[in-house]
Amino acid sequence: MVIQQPIKEAYLPVGIVLWQSLLLIVTGIVLSSIASLLLSKRVSKPLERLLNGTILISEGNLDHRIGIHTNDEIGRLSRSFDQMVVRLKEQSVGIQKSEERYRLITENVSDIIFSLDDEARIIFLNQRIESITGYNRDEFIGKKFLDLLTPESREKVNDTFQRIFSENVQSSCHMEISLTSKDGDEINFEVMLVKFLDTSGIVLYYGVGRDVTERRKLQEQLIQSEKLSSLGEIISGVAHELNNPLTGIMGLSELLLMEPDINSEAKQELQKILNEARRTGKIVKNLLTFARKYPPEKMPCQINEIIENVLEIRFYDILVSHIEIVRNMDAELPTTMADPHQLRQVFLNIVNNASDAMQMTDKKRVLRVSTAVKEDKIEIAFEDNGPGIPQNALSKIFDPFFTTKEAGKGTGLGLSVSHGIITEHGGSISAQSKEGEGTRFVIELPLKQISPDSKKKKIEKALWDLPPLRALVVDDEEPVLKFIEKALKNEGSTVDAAESGDKALGYLMENDYDLVISDLRMPGVDGWKLYSWVKENRPHITKKLVFITGDIMNPDVQAFLEESDVLYLKKPFSVGDLKRIVIASLRKQKDD
């Protein structure tokens, strides 16, 4: 059976289904859009916040926090980022503190710390360089290491320096370098340079330099002191060997001059011999003074008079050299205790040097001499207008054998001797000079009061008459032995002369004596052994002993003379010196 229906009615259910489907699709699209919008707000915003946060953190803002606290993946990722930033900040603070400690150490150590690039240019230098050299450290940055050194230092370390740069392995080297400060002074450094190769193959050079300028000066002073000590020992031996013959020459010459039947021509020749011997004795004294072991023989003296005496000695030479003397000496300068002979030598050395220096200038030559009292010191100054002393030589002028004069015109001992004399007097001597403007020597001597018994000492020097004595003289040097024997016999004494200590012991066993004069250094039984024997077997003669020696510098001799408390006489000595020591011995025996 066929049912007939209109087409419109027949398609009506299909249309309904289509509309329902379309509505469902539109609804789904709308719902999807809404869901997508909601998802975008929930995901994209946190992601954008996370992205912006990472950008801020990457720019160094370690105080920023993303702060997403959801329980999804984005929230967990945010918390992980925040924790990472906290740890990064902690590490950054630690690094900053470490860098600050490193900076403080680097900038405050007493050594110079530097680094070089692979072309030996300075790329880092700590601030210590500024206080040492006077230059700003920026003036060193970018400069080649070797170019900063003095030419001598550069030549000395060049091979070592080039070797460490040419090697392909980690290495180090130690160098001693010198550079010039802003003031022109030479500064010495000990440098340790180390070459590193890091894991990436980059070459690094680090160095540490220590300023050893003062240490070098101290070492030089120590070496100089050792040289002086060695020289002092040599001088001691030379003086001992010279003093023995000088004593005989001087003493016998004096005694011959006292003979009434010597004709005038012979006396003149003898006087020349005596004068030359005394001159040689003064040279030996100066050498011992230079060694700072010869004590000055102080007496009341007037400094102005000593200076005038020196100027009188040099009067003719000063006159022909066209030198004007300008005096500014204190007329009220007090008398002080000093050795006038030694001071005369000091002043003469300085005047001689000034005169020689001014020969090298064409301008008007002037030597200014001044004296004054300053507090408890007497200040003496000699100032010339010669060419001056170079600065590099000024610090050496008091060194032994140093001279700025031509070969054959100076020994280099004059100012060394002068320094020793002034030091022994408890004073000081210094020099200031500028090239082209002259030199000024300043001497300061302590102002010492004259002892109350100084007049008494002068009276004692006039007591020449000796009572007749029974004396024993002991010396292995025949001229010295004959001189003392004859001098005492001339005074009416009975003298036994022994040329050795052994023979002297024989005399002492059989005789008693008012006076025993003995040399200290002799072969066999010397002065030490003789003293011990007398002390043990003839103790009453101990206070009658007088020793003579030409080796007063020797520490053993000094110690013995101090411990034994016996009188002694230094060689060379004159007849007057011999008489004075005999009188002193007799007075000591009387007082004891």
C-alpha positions as CSV (number, residue, x, y, z in Angstrom):
1,M,0.0,0.0,0.0
2,V,1.3,3.3,-1.0
3,I,0.9,6.2,1.3
4,Q,1.1,9.5,-0.3
5,Q,2.4,12.5,1.8
6,P,3.4,15.9,0.8
7,I,7.2,16.4,0.4
8,K,7.3,19.4,2.8
9,E,5.8,17.3,5.5
10,A,8.0,14.4,4.6
11,Y,11.3,16.6,5.1
12,L,10.0,18.3,8.2
13,P,11.7,15.9,10.7
14,V,14.9,16.1,8.7
15,G,14.9,19.8,9.0
16,I,14.3,19.6,12.7
17,V,17.3,17.3,13.1
18,L,19.4,19.6,11.0
19,W,18.4,22.6,13.1
20,Q,19.1,20.7,16.2
21,S,22.5,19.7,14.9
22,L,23.3,23.2,13.9
23,L,22.3,24.5,17.3
24,L,24.4,21.9,18.9
25,I,27.4,22.9,16.8
26,V,27.0,26.6,17.5
27,T,26.5,25.8,21.2
28,G,29.7,23.7,21.1
29,I,31.6,26.5,19.3
30,V,30.4,29.0,21.8
31,L,31.2,26.8,24.7
32,S,34.6,26.0,23.2
33,S,35.3,29.7,22.8
34,I,34.3,30.3,26.4
35,A,36.5,27.4,27.5
36,S,39.3,28.7,25.4
37,L,39.0,32.1,26.9
38,L,38.9,30.8,30.3
39,L,42.0,28.5,29.6
40,S,43.9,31.5,28.1
41,K,43.4,33.5,31.3
42,R,44.4,30.6,33.4
43,V,47.5,29.6,31.3
44,S,48.7,32.4,29.1
45,K,48.8,35.0,31.9
46,P,50.9,32.9,34.2
47,L,53.1,32.0,31.3
48,E,53.5,35.7,30.5
49,R,54.2,36.5,34.1
50,L,56.7,33.6,34.2
51,L,58.4,34.9,31.0
52,N,58.6,38.5,32.3
53,G,60.0,37.3,35.6
54,T,62.7,35.3,34.0
55,I,63.7,38.3,31.9
56,L,64.0,40.4,35.1
57,I,66.0,37.7,36.8
58,S,68.3,37.3,33.8
59,E,68.9,41.1,34.0
60,G,70.3,40.7,37.5
61,N,67.2,41.5,39.6
62,L,67.6,38.7,42.1
63,D,65.1,40.3,44.4
64,H,62.2,39.6,42.0
65,R,59.9,36.7,42.7
66,I,57.4,35.2,40.1
67,G,55.0,34.3,42.9
68,I,52.6,31.9,41.1
69,H,51.2,29.6,43.9
70,T,48.9,27.3,41.9
71,N,49.1,23.5,42.1
72,D,49.5,23.0,38.4
73,E,52.6,22.7,36.3
74,I,53.0,26.4,36.0
75,G,52.7,26.9,39.7
76,R,55.3,24.3,40.4
77,L,57.6,25.8,37.7
78,S,57.1,29.2,39.3
79,R,58.1,27.9,42.7
80,S,61.1,26.2,41.3
81,F,62.2,29.5,39.6
82,D,61.7,31.4,42.9
83,Q,63.8,28.8,44.8
84,M,66.5,29.0,42.2
85,V,66.6,32.8,42.4
86,V,67.0,32.6,46.2
87,R,69.9,30.2,45.8
88,L,71.4,32.4,43.1
89,K,71.1,35.5,45.4
90,E,72.8,33.6,48.2
91,Q,75.6,32.5,45.9
92,S,75.8,36.1,44.5
93,V,76.1,37.5,48.0
94,G,78.8,35.0,48.8
95,I,80.7,35.8,45.6
96,Q,80.4,39.6,46.4
97,K,81.8,39.0,49.9
98,S,84.6,36.9,48.5
99,E,85.4,39.5,45.9
100,E,85.3,42.2,48.5
101,R,87.7,40.2,50.7
102,Y,90.0,39.6,47.7
103,R,89.9,43.3,46.9
104,L,90.7,44.3,50.4
105,I,93.6,41.9,50.6
106,T,94.9,42.9,47.1
107,E,94.7,46.6,47.8
108,N,96.1,46.5,51.3
109,V,99.0,44.1,51.1
110,S,102.4,45.6,51.3
111,D,103.4,43.8,48.1
112,I,102.6,44.7,44.5
113,I,100.2,42.3,42.8
114,F,99.9,42.5,39.0
115,S,98.8,40.5,36.0
116,L,99.9,40.5,32.3
117,D,98.4,39.5,29.1
118,D,100.0,37.3,26.5
119,E,102.0,40.3,25.1
120,A,103.5,41.1,28.5
121,R,101.3,44.2,29.0
122,I,100.1,45.1,32.4
123,I,96.3,44.5,32.7
124,F,95.9,44.7,36.4
125,L,97.9,46.4,39.2
126,N,97.0,46.9,42.8
127,Q,97.1,50.3,44.5
128,R,100.3,49.6,46.5
129,I,102.3,50.7,43.4
130,E,101.2,54.3,43.9
131,S,102.6,54.6,47.5
132,I,105.9,53.0,46.4
133,T,106.6,54.8,43.1
134,G,104.5,58.0,43.4
135,Y,102.9,57.2,40.0
136,N,99.2,56.6,39.5
137,R,98.6,52.9,38.7
138,D,96.6,53.9,35.6
139,E,100.0,55.2,34.2
140,F,101.2,51.6,34.2
141,I,98.2,49.9,32.7
142,G,98.7,48.8,29.1
143,K,102.5,49.3,29.2
144,K,104.9,46.4,28.6
145,F,106.4,45.0,31.8
146,L,110.0,45.2,30.6
147,D,109.7,48.8,29.4
148,L,109.1,49.9,33.0
149,L,112.4,48.6,34.3
150,T,115.7,50.5,34.4
151,P,118.0,49.6,31.5
152,E,120.4,47.6,33.7
153,S,117.6,45.7,35.3
154,R,115.9,45.0,31.9
155,E,119.1,43.6,30.5
156,K,119.6,41.5,33.5
157,V,116.2,39.8,33.5
158,N,115.3,39.8,29.8
159,D,116.4,36.2,29.2
160,T,114.5,34.8,32.2
161,F,111.4,36.9,31.3
162,Q,111.4,35.8,27.7
163,R,111.8,32.2,28.6
164,I,108.6,32.0,30.7
165,F,106.6,33.6,27.8
166,S,108.0,31.2,25.2
167,E,107.3,28.0,27.2
168,N,104.0,26.1,26.5
169,V,103.7,24.8,30.0
170,Q,102.8,26.2,33.4
171,S,106.0,27.6,34.9
172,S,107.3,30.3,37.3
173,C,110.4,32.4,37.8
174,H,112.0,34.6,40.4
175,M,113.6,37.9,39.4
176,E,115.2,40.9,41.0
177,I,114.2,44.1,39.2
178,S,114.6,47.8,39.5
179,L,112.5,50.7,38.4
180,T,112.7,54.5,38.9
181,S,110.2,56.3,41.1
182,K,108.6,59.6,40.2
183,D,111.2,61.3,42.4
184,G,114.0,59.7,40.4
185,D,115.0,57.2,43.1
186,E,115.8,53.6,42.2
187,I,113.5,51.1,43.8
188,N,114.4,47.4,44.0
189,F,111.9,44.6,43.9
190,E,111.9,40.8,44.3
191,V,109.3,39.5,41.8
192,M,107.7,36.0,41.5
193,L,106.0,35.6,38.1
194,V,103.7,32.6,37.5
195,K,102.3,31.4,34.2
196,F,98.9,29.5,34.3
197,L,97.1,27.6,31.6
198,D,93.3,27.3,32.4
199,T,91.1,24.4,31.1
200,S,90.0,26.5,28.1
201,G,93.7,27.0,27.1
202,I,93.8,30.7,28.0
203,V,97.2,31.8,29.2
204,L,97.3,33.9,32.4
205,Y,100.4,35.6,34.0
206,Y,100.3,36.7,37.6
207,G,103.1,38.3,39.6
208,V,103.9,39.5,43.1
209,G,106.6,42.1,43.7
210,R,108.1,42.9,47.1
211,D,109.9,46.3,47.7
212,V,113.4,45.3,49.0
213,T,115.0,48.7,48.6
214,E,115.5,49.3,52.4
215,R,116.6,45.7,52.8
216,R,119.2,46.1,50.1
217,K,120.4,49.3,51.9
218,L,120.7,47.4,55.2
219,Q,122.5,44.6,53.5
220,E,124.9,47.0,51.9
221,Q,125.5,48.6,55.3
222,L,126.1,45.2,56.8
223,I,128.6,44.4,54.1
224,Q,130.2,47.7,54.6
225,S,130.3,47.1,58.4
226,E,132.0,43.7,57.8
227,K,134.5,45.3,55.5
228,L,135.3,47.9,58.1
229,S,135.6,45.2,60.7
230,S,138.0,43.3,58.5
231,L,139.9,46.5,57.7
232,G,140.1,47.2,61.4
233,E,141.8,43.9,62.0
234,I,144.3,44.6,59.2
235,I,144.9,48.1,60.6
236,S,145.5,46.6,64.1
237,G,148.2,44.3,62.8
238,V,149.8,47.1,60.7
239,A,149.7,49.5,63.7
240,H,151.3,47.0,66.0
241,E,154.1,46.3,63.5
242,L,154.7,50.1,62.9
243,N,154.4,51.2,66.5
244,N,157.4,49.1,67.7
245,P,160.0,50.6,65.3
246,L,158.4,54.1,65.6
247,T,158.8,54.0,69.4
248,G,162.5,53.2,69.0
249,I,163.1,55.9,66.4
250,M,161.2,58.6,68.3
251,G,162.7,57.7,71.7
252,L,166.3,57.3,70.6
253,S,166.1,60.5,68.5
254,E,164.8,62.4,71.5
255,L,167.6,61.1,73.7
256,L,170.2,61.9,71.2
257,L,168.9,65.5,70.9
258,M,169.4,65.8,74.6
259,E,173.1,65.0,74.4
260,P,175.1,68.2,74.9
261,D,178.0,67.3,72.6
262,I,175.9,66.9,69.5
263,N,176.7,69.6,66.9
264,S,174.0,71.8,65.5
265,E,174.0,70.2,62.0
266,A,173.5,66.7,63.5
267,K,170.7,68.1,65.8
268,Q,168.9,69.5,62.7
269,E,169.0,66.1,61.0
270,L,168.0,64.3,64.1
271,Q,165.1,66.7,64.5
272,K,164.0,65.9,61.0
273,I,164.1,62.2,61.8
274,L,162.0,62.8,64.9
275,N,159.5,65.0,63.1
276,E,159.0,62.4,60.4
277,A,158.6,59.7,62.9
278,R,156.0,61.7,64.8
279,R,154.2,62.3,61.5
280,T,154.2,58.6,60.8
281,G,152.9,58.0,64.3
282,K,150.0,60.4,63.6
283,I,149.2,58.5,60.4
284,V,149.0,55.3,62.5
285,K,146.8,57.1,65.0
286,N,144.5,58.3,62.2
287,L,144.2,54.8,60.9
288,L,143.3,53.5,64.4
289,T,140.8,56.4,64.8
290,F,139.3,55.5,61.4
291,A,138.8,52.0,62.8
292,R,136.9,53.7,65.7
293,K,139.0,52.1,68.4
294,Y,141.4,54.8,69.3
295,P,140.1,56.8,72.2
296,P,140.6,60.6,72.0
297,E,142.9,62.3,74.5
298,K,140.6,65.1,75.7
299,M,141.7,68.3,77.3
300,P,140.2,71.8,77.5
301,C,140.3,73.5,74.1
302,Q,138.8,76.4,72.2
303,I,137.3,75.4,68.9
304,N,137.8,78.8,67.3
305,E,141.5,78.7,68.1
306,I,141.8,75.3,66.5
307,I,140.0,76.5,63.3
308,E,142.2,79.6,63.2
309,N,145.3,77.4,63.5
310,V,144.1,75.3,60.6
311,L,143.5,78.4,58.4
312,E,147.0,79.7,59.3
313,I,148.5,76.3,58.2
314,R,146.7,76.6,54.9
315,F,147.1,80.4,54.6
316,Y,149.6,80.4,51.7
317,D,147.7,77.8,49.6
318,I,144.4,79.7,50.3
319,L,146.0,82.9,49.2
320,V,147.4,81.6,45.9
321,S,144.2,79.8,45.2
322,H,142.3,83.2,45.4
323,I,139.9,81.9,48.1
324,E,138.2,84.4,50.3
325,I,137.6,83.3,53.9
326,V,134.3,84.6,55.4
327,R,134.3,84.1,59.2
328,N,131.1,84.0,61.3
329,M,132.5,82.6,64.5
330,D,130.9,83.1,67.9
331,A,133.4,85.1,69.9
332,E,131.8,83.9,73.2
333,L,132.2,80.2,72.2
334,P,132.8,78.3,75.5
335,T,135.8,76.1,76.1
336,T,135.0,72.4,75.8
337,M,136.7,69.0,76.5
338,A,138.1,67.5,73.2
339,D,141.2,66.2,71.5
340,P,142.6,69.3,69.8
341,H,145.0,67.3,67.6
342,Q,142.2,65.1,66.3
343,L,139.9,68.1,65.7
344,R,142.6,69.9,63.9
345,Q,142.9,66.9,61.6
346,V,139.2,66.9,60.9
347,F,139.1,70.7,60.1
348,L,142.2,70.4,57.9
349,N,140.6,67.6,55.9
350,I,137.5,69.6,55.2
351,V,139.4,72.8,54.4
352,N,141.7,70.8,52.0
353,N,138.7,69.2,50.3
354,A,136.9,72.6,49.9
355,S,140.1,74.2,48.5
356,D,140.5,71.3,46.0
357,A,136.9,71.5,45.0
358,M,136.9,75.3,44.4
359,Q,139.9,74.9,42.0
360,M,137.3,73.5,39.5
361,T,135.2,76.7,39.4
362,D,135.9,80.0,37.6
363,K,133.6,82.1,39.8
364,K,134.7,83.9,42.9
365,R,135.9,81.4,45.4
366,V,134.5,81.8,49.0
367,L,134.8,79.5,52.0
368,R,132.5,80.4,54.8
369,V,133.4,79.2,58.4
370,S,131.0,79.5,61.3
371,T,130.7,78.4,64.9
372,A,127.8,78.7,67.3
373,V,126.2,77.1,70.4
374,K,122.9,75.4,69.8
375,E,121.4,74.0,72.9
376,D,124.0,71.7,74.5
377,K,126.1,71.4,71.3
378,I,128.8,73.3,69.4
379,E,128.0,73.6,65.7
380,I,130.8,74.1,63.3
381,A,130.1,74.7,59.6
382,F,132.4,74.9,56.5
383,E,130.6,76.0,53.3
384,D,132.3,76.3,49.9
385,N,130.9,77.5,46.6
386,G,132.6,74.8,44.5
387,P,131.0,72.5,42.0
388,G,129.3,70.4,44.7
389,I,129.0,66.7,45.1
390,P,126.8,64.5,42.8
391,Q,123.8,63.1,44.7
392,N,124.7,59.5,43.9
393,A,128.1,60.1,45.6
394,L,127.0,62.1,48.6
395,S,125.9,59.1,50.6
396,K,129.3,57.5,50.1
397,I,131.7,60.3,51.0
398,F,132.4,58.9,54.5
399,D,133.1,55.4,53.2
400,P,136.7,54.3,53.4
401,F,138.7,54.7,50.2
402,F,135.8,56.5,48.4
403,T,136.9,59.6,46.6
404,T,135.6,61.9,43.8
405,K,139.2,63.1,43.1
406,E,141.3,62.0,40.3
407,A,143.6,59.0,40.7
408,G,146.7,59.9,42.8
409,K,145.0,63.0,44.3
410,G,143.1,61.4,47.2
411,T,143.2,58.3,49.3
412,G,139.5,58.3,50.3
413,L,140.5,58.1,54.0
414,G,140.3,61.8,55.0
415,L,136.5,62.0,55.6
416,S,136.4,58.4,56.9
417,V,139.0,59.3,59.5
418,S,137.1,62.6,60.2
419,H,133.9,60.7,60.7
420,G,135.6,58.3,63.2
421,I,137.1,61.2,65.2
422,I,133.8,63.0,65.5
423,T,132.0,59.8,66.4
424,E,134.6,59.1,69.2
425,H,133.9,62.6,70.5
426,G,130.2,61.8,70.7
427,G,129.3,64.1,67.9
428,S,128.1,64.0,64.3
429,I,129.3,65.1,60.9
430,S,127.1,65.5,57.8
431,A,127.2,67.1,54.4
432,Q,124.7,68.8,52.2
433,S,125.4,69.6,48.6
434,K,123.9,70.6,45.3
435,E,125.7,70.3,42.1
436,G,126.9,73.7,40.8
437,E,126.1,75.4,44.2
438,G,128.8,74.0,46.6
439,T,129.0,71.8,49.6
440,R,128.3,72.5,53.3
441,F,129.8,70.3,56.1
442,V,128.2,70.6,59.5
443,I,129.9,69.2,62.7
444,E,128.1,69.0,66.0
445,L,130.1,68.4,69.1
446,P,128.7,67.9,72.6
447,L,129.5,70.9,74.9
448,K,131.3,69.3,77.8
449,Q,132.2,71.0,81.0
450,I,135.9,71.2,81.9
451,S,136.7,68.9,84.8
452,P,137.8,70.5,88.1
453,D,141.2,68.7,88.1
454,S,142.2,69.8,84.5
455,K,144.6,72.4,85.9
456,K,146.0,69.7,88.2
457,K,146.6,67.5,85.1
458,K,148.6,70.4,83.5
459,I,150.7,70.7,86.6
460,E,151.3,66.9,86.5
461,K,152.6,67.3,82.9
462,A,155.3,69.7,84.2
463,L,156.6,67.2,86.7
464,W,159.6,65.8,84.8
465,D,162.0,65.0,87.5
466,L,162.0,61.4,88.6
467,P,163.5,59.9,91.8
468,P,166.2,57.3,91.4
469,L,164.4,53.9,90.9
470,R,165.3,50.2,90.7
471,A,163.5,49.3,87.4
472,L,163.1,46.3,85.2
473,V,162.4,46.8,81.5
474,V,161.1,43.9,79.3
475,D,160.7,44.1,75.5
476,D,161.7,41.8,72.7
477,E,162.2,44.8,70.4
478,E,165.8,46.0,71.0
479,P,165.4,49.6,69.9
480,V,162.4,50.0,72.3
481,L,164.3,48.3,75.1
482,K,167.4,50.5,74.7
483,F,165.2,53.6,74.5
484,I,163.4,53.0,77.8
485,E,166.6,51.8,79.5
486,K,168.6,54.9,78.5
487,A,165.7,57.3,79.4
488,L,165.4,55.9,82.9
489,K,169.2,55.8,83.4
490,N,169.3,59.4,82.4
491,E,167.0,60.1,85.4
492,G,169.4,58.3,87.7
493,S,167.6,54.9,87.9
494,T,169.2,51.5,88.1
495,V,167.8,49.5,85.2
496,D,167.8,45.8,84.4
497,A,166.9,45.2,80.7
498,A,165.4,41.8,79.6
499,E,164.8,41.1,75.9
500,S,162.4,38.2,76.8
501,G,159.8,37.3,79.4
502,D,161.8,34.2,80.4
503,K,164.8,36.4,81.3
504,A,162.5,38.8,83.1
505,L,161.3,36.0,85.3
506,G,164.9,35.2,86.3
507,Y,165.4,38.9,87.3
508,L,162.1,38.9,89.3
509,M,163.1,35.7,91.2
510,E,166.3,37.4,92.4
511,N,165.5,41.1,92.8
512,D,162.9,43.5,94.1
513,Y,161.9,46.5,92.0
514,D,160.2,49.9,92.3
515,L,159.0,49.7,88.7
516,V,158.5,47.0,86.1
517,I,157.8,48.1,82.5
518,S,156.9,45.3,80.1
519,D,155.7,44.8,76.6
520,L,152.5,42.8,76.3
521,R,153.1,40.8,73.1
522,M,156.3,38.8,73.2
523,P,157.3,35.3,72.2
524,G,157.4,32.7,75.0
525,V,156.5,34.4,78.3
526,D,154.4,37.3,77.2
527,G,152.8,40.1,79.3
528,W,149.8,38.0,80.3
529,K,152.0,35.2,81.7
530,L,154.3,37.6,83.4
531,Y,151.4,39.3,85.1
532,S,150.0,35.9,86.3
533,W,153.5,34.9,87.7
534,V,153.9,38.2,89.5
535,K,150.4,38.1,90.9
536,E,151.1,34.6,92.3
537,N,154.7,34.9,93.4
538,R,155.4,38.6,93.9
539,P,152.0,40.1,94.6
540,H,153.4,43.3,96.0
541,I,155.0,44.1,92.6
542,T,151.6,43.8,90.8
543,K,150.8,47.5,91.5
544,K,154.3,48.4,90.2
545,L,153.6,47.0,86.8
546,V,153.3,49.2,83.7
547,F,152.6,47.6,80.3
548,I,153.4,49.0,76.9
549,T,151.6,47.9,73.7
550,G,151.1,48.9,70.1
551,D,148.0,46.7,69.8
552,I,145.5,48.7,71.9
553,M,142.8,47.9,69.4
554,N,142.9,44.1,70.2
555,P,139.8,43.1,72.2
556,D,141.9,40.7,74.3
557,V,144.4,43.5,75.1
558,Q,141.6,45.8,76.1
559,A,139.9,43.2,78.3
560,F,143.2,42.3,80.0
561,L,144.0,46.0,80.8
562,E,140.5,46.6,82.2
563,E,140.5,43.4,84.3
564,S,144.0,43.8,85.7
565,D,143.7,47.5,86.3
566,V,147.3,48.1,85.6
567,L,148.7,51.2,84.0
568,Y,149.7,51.1,80.3
569,L,151.4,53.2,77.7
570,K,150.5,53.2,74.0
571,K,153.2,52.9,71.4
572,P,154.7,55.0,70.0
573,F,155.5,57.2,72.9
574,S,158.0,60.0,73.7
575,V,160.3,60.6,76.6
576,G,157.7,62.9,78.1
577,D,155.0,60.2,77.8
578,L,157.3,57.7,79.6
579,K,158.0,60.0,82.4
580,R,154.3,60.8,82.9
581,I,153.4,57.1,83.2
582,V,156.3,56.5,85.7
583,I,155.0,59.4,87.8
584,A,151.5,58.0,87.6
585,S,152.8,54.6,88.7
586,L,154.6,56.1,91.7
587,R,151.5,58.0,92.7
588,K,149.3,54.9,92.4
589,Q,151.7,52.9,94.6
590,K,151.6,55.7,97.2
591,D,147.8,55.9,97.1
592,D,147.4,52.1,97.4
